[in-house]
Amino acid sequence: MGNKTIPTKAEIIRELRQRLDADRFAHSLRAEKIAVALARHYKVSANKASLAALLHDYARQYNSAQLLQQAKKFGLKIDGFSRAEPKLLHAELGAILVRRDFHVQARDLLAAIKWHTLGAVGMGRLAKIIYLADHLEEGRGYPGLGQLRRLAFRDLDRAVGAAADRTIRYLLRQDLPIHPGSLRTRNYYLFKL
Protein backbone atom coordinates (compact mmCIF):
# COMPACT_ATOMS: atom_id res chain seq x y z
CA MET A 1 0.00 0.00 0.00
CA GLY A 2 2.23 2.71 -1.33
CA ASN A 3 0.42 6.02 -0.78
CA LYS A 4 0.50 7.84 2.57
CA THR A 5 -3.25 8.07 3.12
CA ILE A 6 -5.37 5.53 4.94
CA PRO A 7 -6.77 3.12 2.34
CA THR A 8 -10.48 2.84 1.75
CA LYS A 9 -12.47 0.13 3.51
CA ALA A 10 -12.68 -1.80 0.22
CA GLU A 11 -8.89 -1.63 -0.17
CA ILE A 12 -8.37 -2.80 3.41
CA ILE A 13 -10.75 -5.71 2.94
CA ARG A 14 -8.97 -6.67 -0.30
CA GLU A 15 -5.61 -6.59 1.50
CA LEU A 16 -6.90 -8.63 4.43
CA ARG A 17 -8.44 -11.21 2.12
CA GLN A 18 -4.96 -11.72 0.58
CA ARG A 19 -3.01 -11.81 3.84
CA LEU A 20 -5.26 -13.66 6.29
CA ASP A 21 -6.54 -17.21 6.09
CA ALA A 22 -10.24 -17.57 5.32
CA ASP A 23 -11.30 -18.21 8.94
CA ARG A 24 -9.35 -15.23 10.31
CA PHE A 25 -10.67 -13.00 7.53
CA ALA A 26 -14.26 -14.04 8.26
CA HIS A 27 -13.66 -13.46 12.00
CA SER A 28 -12.45 -9.92 11.25
CA LEU A 29 -15.59 -9.16 9.25
CA ARG A 30 -17.82 -10.51 12.02
CA ALA A 31 -15.88 -8.55 14.66
CA GLU A 32 -16.40 -5.41 12.60
CA LYS A 33 -20.16 -5.94 12.58
CA ILE A 34 -20.52 -6.01 16.36
CA ALA A 35 -17.84 -3.34 16.88
CA VAL A 36 -19.82 -0.91 14.72
CA ALA A 37 -23.04 -1.75 16.59
CA LEU A 38 -21.33 -1.15 19.95
CA ALA A 39 -19.71 2.05 18.68
CA ARG A 40 -23.04 3.46 17.56
CA HIS A 41 -24.64 2.47 20.87
CA TYR A 42 -21.90 4.22 22.87
CA LYS A 43 -21.52 7.18 20.45
CA VAL A 44 -17.97 6.27 19.46
CA SER A 45 -16.77 6.78 15.88
CA ALA A 46 -18.25 3.92 13.84
CA ASN A 47 -15.55 4.51 11.21
CA LYS A 48 -12.76 4.02 13.75
CA ALA A 49 -14.49 0.98 15.20
CA SER A 50 -14.87 -0.49 11.72
CA LEU A 51 -11.22 0.09 10.85
CA ALA A 52 -9.89 -1.19 14.19
CA ALA A 53 -12.06 -4.31 14.10
CA LEU A 54 -11.14 -5.13 10.52
CA LEU A 55 -7.43 -4.70 11.27
CA HIS A 56 -7.24 -6.07 14.83
CA ASP A 57 -5.84 -9.44 13.71
CA TYR A 58 -3.65 -8.12 10.90
CA ALA A 59 -0.51 -9.68 12.42
CA ARG A 60 -2.17 -13.10 12.58
CA GLN A 61 -0.92 -13.51 9.03
CA TYR A 62 2.29 -14.76 10.69
CA ASN A 63 2.92 -18.16 12.23
CA SER A 64 4.53 -18.48 15.67
CA ALA A 65 8.14 -18.37 14.45
CA GLN A 66 7.39 -15.37 12.24
CA LEU A 67 5.63 -13.55 15.08
CA LEU A 68 8.73 -13.96 17.24
CA GLN A 69 10.96 -12.83 14.37
CA GLN A 70 8.80 -9.76 13.65
CA ALA A 71 8.55 -8.89 17.34
CA LYS A 72 12.36 -8.94 17.61
CA LYS A 73 12.64 -6.86 14.44
CA PHE A 74 10.41 -4.15 15.92
CA GLY A 75 11.98 -4.33 19.39
CA LEU A 76 8.96 -5.66 21.25
CA LYS A 77 9.45 -7.13 24.70
CA ILE A 78 9.23 -10.91 24.49
CA ASP A 79 8.45 -12.26 27.94
CA GLY A 80 8.17 -15.91 28.92
CA PHE A 81 4.44 -15.95 28.16
CA SER A 82 5.00 -14.60 24.64
CA ARG A 83 7.89 -16.96 24.03
CA ALA A 84 5.70 -19.92 25.07
CA GLU A 85 2.65 -18.60 23.17
CA PRO A 86 3.86 -16.27 20.39
CA LYS A 87 0.34 -15.46 19.23
CA LEU A 88 0.14 -13.16 22.28
CA LEU A 89 2.48 -10.88 20.31
CA HIS A 90 0.06 -10.38 17.43
CA ALA A 91 -1.89 -7.55 19.07
CA GLU A 92 1.03 -5.25 19.85
CA LEU A 93 2.78 -6.18 16.62
CA GLY A 94 -0.46 -5.63 14.72
CA ALA A 95 -0.70 -2.04 15.96
CA ILE A 96 2.84 -1.37 14.68
CA LEU A 97 2.16 -2.99 11.31
CA VAL A 98 -1.18 -1.23 10.87
CA ARG A 99 0.53 2.10 11.48
CA ARG A 100 3.25 1.23 8.96
CA ASP A 101 1.23 -0.53 6.27
CA PHE A 102 -2.05 1.41 6.43
CA HIS A 103 -0.73 4.79 7.61
CA VAL A 104 -3.06 4.87 10.61
CA GLN A 105 -1.98 7.52 13.12
CA ALA A 106 -4.99 7.69 15.45
CA ARG A 107 -3.69 6.73 18.89
CA ASP A 108 -7.03 5.42 20.15
CA LEU A 109 -7.38 3.15 17.12
CA LEU A 110 -3.86 1.79 17.45
CA ALA A 111 -4.38 1.29 21.21
CA ALA A 112 -7.57 -0.65 20.46
CA ILE A 113 -5.60 -3.02 18.24
CA LYS A 114 -2.73 -3.28 20.73
CA TRP A 115 -4.99 -4.18 23.67
CA HIS A 116 -7.61 -6.36 21.99
CA THR A 117 -6.13 -9.63 23.31
CA LEU A 118 -5.13 -9.00 26.93
CA GLY A 119 -6.98 -5.77 27.56
CA ALA A 120 -5.42 -3.10 29.76
CA VAL A 121 -6.19 -0.97 32.76
CA GLY A 122 -7.77 2.34 31.77
CA MET A 123 -8.62 1.51 28.17
CA GLY A 124 -10.62 4.06 26.20
CA ARG A 125 -14.10 3.25 24.90
CA LEU A 126 -12.84 2.29 21.43
CA ALA A 127 -10.33 -0.18 22.91
CA LYS A 128 -13.04 -1.71 25.11
CA ILE A 129 -15.30 -2.08 22.08
CA ILE A 130 -12.63 -3.86 20.02
CA TYR A 131 -11.68 -6.09 22.96
CA LEU A 132 -15.33 -7.09 23.29
CA ALA A 133 -15.95 -7.41 19.55
CA ASP A 134 -13.17 -9.99 19.40
CA HIS A 135 -14.94 -11.99 22.14
CA LEU A 136 -18.53 -11.46 21.02
CA GLU A 137 -18.59 -11.76 17.24
CA GLU A 138 -21.33 -14.07 15.97
CA GLY A 139 -18.94 -16.88 15.04
CA ARG A 140 -18.09 -17.44 18.69
CA GLY A 141 -19.98 -20.04 20.63
CA TYR A 142 -19.54 -20.61 24.34
CA PRO A 143 -21.83 -20.82 27.38
CA GLY A 144 -22.99 -17.39 28.52
CA LEU A 145 -22.23 -15.66 25.22
CA GLY A 146 -25.73 -14.22 24.83
CA GLN A 147 -25.64 -12.85 28.36
CA LEU A 148 -22.22 -11.28 27.75
CA ARG A 149 -23.46 -9.68 24.51
CA ARG A 150 -26.40 -8.14 26.34
CA LEU A 151 -24.11 -6.89 29.09
CA ALA A 152 -21.83 -5.27 26.48
CA PHE A 153 -24.72 -3.03 25.41
CA ARG A 154 -25.47 -2.08 29.04
CA ASP A 155 -22.07 -1.61 30.68
CA LEU A 156 -18.78 -1.66 28.76
CA ASP A 157 -16.61 -1.92 31.87
CA ARG A 158 -18.48 -4.82 33.42
CA ALA A 159 -18.56 -6.58 30.04
CA VAL A 160 -14.78 -6.22 29.63
CA GLY A 161 -14.27 -7.63 33.12
CA ALA A 162 -16.66 -10.50 32.45
CA ALA A 163 -14.97 -11.29 29.11
CA ALA A 164 -11.55 -11.34 30.79
CA ASP A 165 -12.97 -13.53 33.54
CA ARG A 166 -14.35 -15.96 30.97
CA THR A 167 -10.98 -16.16 29.24
CA ILE A 168 -9.19 -16.82 32.52
CA ARG A 169 -11.66 -19.54 33.50
CA TYR A 170 -11.17 -21.18 30.10
CA LEU A 171 -7.37 -21.10 30.51
CA LEU A 172 -7.67 -22.61 33.99
CA ARG A 173 -9.87 -25.46 32.69
CA GLN A 174 -7.29 -26.12 29.96
CA ASP A 175 -4.46 -26.00 32.53
CA LEU A 176 -2.78 -23.21 30.56
CA PRO A 177 -0.76 -20.29 31.90
CA ILE A 178 -2.55 -17.00 32.46
CA HIS A 179 -0.86 -13.80 31.34
CA PRO A 180 -0.73 -11.19 34.12
CA GLY A 181 -2.24 -8.67 31.69
CA SER A 182 -5.45 -10.68 31.58
CA LEU A 183 -5.59 -10.77 35.37
CA ARG A 184 -5.05 -7.01 35.63
CA THR A 185 -7.80 -6.41 33.07
CA ARG A 186 -10.23 -8.71 34.88
CA ASN A 187 -9.57 -7.23 38.30
CA TYR A 188 -9.69 -3.63 37.14
CA TYR A 189 -12.93 -3.87 35.21
CA LEU A 190 -14.77 -6.22 37.56
CA PHE A 191 -13.65 -4.67 40.81
CA LYS A 192 -12.02 -1.33 39.86
CA LEU A 193 -8.78 -2.41 41.58
C-alpha positions in Angstrom: 0.0 0.0 0.0 2.2 2.7 -1.3 0.4 6.0 -0.8 0.5 7.8 2.6 -3.3 8.1 3.1 -5.4 5.5 4.9 -6.8 3.1 2.3 -10.5 2.8 1.8 -12.5 0.1 3.5 -12.7 -1.8 0.2 -8.9 -1.6 -0.2 -8.4 -2.8 3.4 -10.8 -5.7 2.9 -9.0 -6.7 -0.3 -5.6 -6.6 1.5 -6.9 -8.6 4.4 -8.4 -11.2 2.1 -5.0 -11.7 0.6 -3.0 -11.8 3.8 -5.3 -13.7 6.3 -6.5 -17.2 6.1 -10.2 -17.6 5.3 -11.3 -18.2 8.9 -9.3 -15.2 10.3 -10.7 -13.0 7.5 -14.3 -14.0 8.3 -13.7 -13.5 12.0 -12.5 -9.9 11.3 -15.6 -9.2 9.2 -17.8 -10.5 12.0 -15.9 -8.6 14.7 -16.4 -5.4 12.6 -20.2 -5.9 12.6 -20.5 -6.0 16.4 -17.8 -3.3 16.9 -19.8 -0.9 14.7 -23.0 -1.7 16.6 -21.3 -1.2 19.9 -19.7 2.1 18.7 -23.0 3.5 17.6 -24.6 2.5 20.9 -21.9 4.2 22.9 -21.5 7.2 20.5 -18.0 6.3 19.5 -16.8 6.8 15.9 -18.3 3.9 13.8 -15.6 4.5 11.2 -12.8 4.0 13.7 -14.5 1.0 15.2 -14.9 -0.5 11.7 -11.2 0.1 10.9 -9.9 -1.2 14.2 -12.1 -4.3 14.1 -11.1 -5.1 10.5 -7.4 -4.7 11.3 -7.2 -6.1 14.8 -5.8 -9.4 13.7 -3.7 -8.1 10.9 -0.5 -9.7 12.4 -2.2 -13.1 12.6 -0.9 -13.5 9.0 2.3 -14.8 10.7 2.9 -18.2 12.2 4.5 -18.5 15.7 8.1 -18.4 14.4 7.4 -15.4 12.2 5.6 -13.6 15.1 8.7 -14.0 17.2 11.0 -12.8 14.4 8.8 -9.8 13.6 8.6 -8.9 17.3 12.4 -8.9 17.6 12.6 -6.9 14.4 10.4 -4.1 15.9 12.0 -4.3 19.4 9.0 -5.7 21.2 9.5 -7.1 24.7 9.2 -10.9 24.5 8.5 -12.3 27.9 8.2 -15.9 28.9 4.4 -16.0 28.2 5.0 -14.6 24.6 7.9 -17.0 24.0 5.7 -19.9 25.1 2.7 -18.6 23.2 3.9 -16.3 20.4 0.3 -15.5 19.2 0.1 -13.2 22.3 2.5 -10.9 20.3 0.1 -10.4 17.4 -1.9 -7.6 19.1 1.0 -5.3 19.9 2.8 -6.2 16.6 -0.5 -5.6 14.7 -0.7 -2.0 16.0 2.8 -1.4 14.7 2.2 -3.0 11.3 -1.2 -1.2 10.9 0.5 2.1 11.5 3.2 1.2 9.0 1.2 -0.5 6.3 -2.0 1.4 6.4 -0.7 4.8 7.6 -3.1 4.9 10.6 -2.0 7.5 13.1 -5.0 7.7 15.4 -3.7 6.7 18.9 -7.0 5.4 20.1 -7.4 3.2 17.1 -3.9 1.8 17.5 -4.4 1.3 21.2 -7.6 -0.7 20.5 -5.6 -3.0 18.2 -2.7 -3.3 20.7 -5.0 -4.2 23.7 -7.6 -6.4 22.0 -6.1 -9.6 23.3 -5.1 -9.0 26.9 -7.0 -5.8 27.6 -5.4 -3.1 29.8 -6.2 -1.0 32.8 -7.8 2.3 31.8 -8.6 1.5 28.2 -10.6 4.1 26.2 -14.1 3.3 24.9 -12.8 2.3 21.4 -10.3 -0.2 22.9 -13.0 -1.7 25.1 -15.3 -2.1 22.1 -12.6 -3.9 20.0 -11.7 -6.1 23.0 -15.3 -7.1 23.3 -16.0 -7.4 19.6 -13.2 -10.0 19.4 -14.9 -12.0 22.1 -18.5 -11.5 21.0 -18.6 -11.8 17.2 -21.3 -14.1 16.0 -18.9 -16.9 15.0 -18.1 -17.4 18.7 -20.0 -20.0 20.6 -19.5 -20.6 24.3 -21.8 -20.8 27.4 -23.0 -17.4 28.5 -22.2 -15.7 25.2 -25.7 -14.2 24.8 -25.6 -12.8 28.4 -22.2 -11.3 27.7 -23.5 -9.7 24.5 -26.4 -8.1 26.3 -24.1 -6.9 29.1 -21.8 -5.3 26.5 -24.7 -3.0 25.4 -25.5 -2.1 29.0 -22.1 -1.6 30.7 -18.8 -1.7 28.8 -16.6 -1.9 31.9 -18.5 -4.8 33.4 -18.6 -6.6 30.0 -14.8 -6.2 29.6 -14.3 -7.6 33.1 -16.7 -10.5 32.4 -15.0 -11.3 29.1 -11.5 -11.3 30.8 -13.0 -13.5 33.5 -14.4 -16.0 31.0 -11.0 -16.2 29.2 -9.2 -16.8 32.5 -11.7 -19.5 33.5 -11.2 -21.2 30.1 -7.4 -21.1 30.5 -7.7 -22.6 34.0 -9.9 -25.5 32.7 -7.3 -26.1 30.0 -4.5 -26.0 32.5 -2.8 -23.2 30.6 -0.8 -20.3 31.9 -2.6 -17.0 32.5 -0.9 -13.8 31.3 -0.7 -11.2 34.1 -2.2 -8.7 31.7 -5.4 -10.7 31.6 -5.6 -10.8 35.4 -5.1 -7.0 35.6 -7.8 -6.4 33.1 -10.2 -8.7 34.9 -9.6 -7.2 38.3 -9.7 -3.6 37.1 -12.9 -3.9 35.2 -14.8 -6.2 37.6 -13.6 -4.7 40.8 -12.0 -1.3 39.9 -8.8 -2.4 41.6 
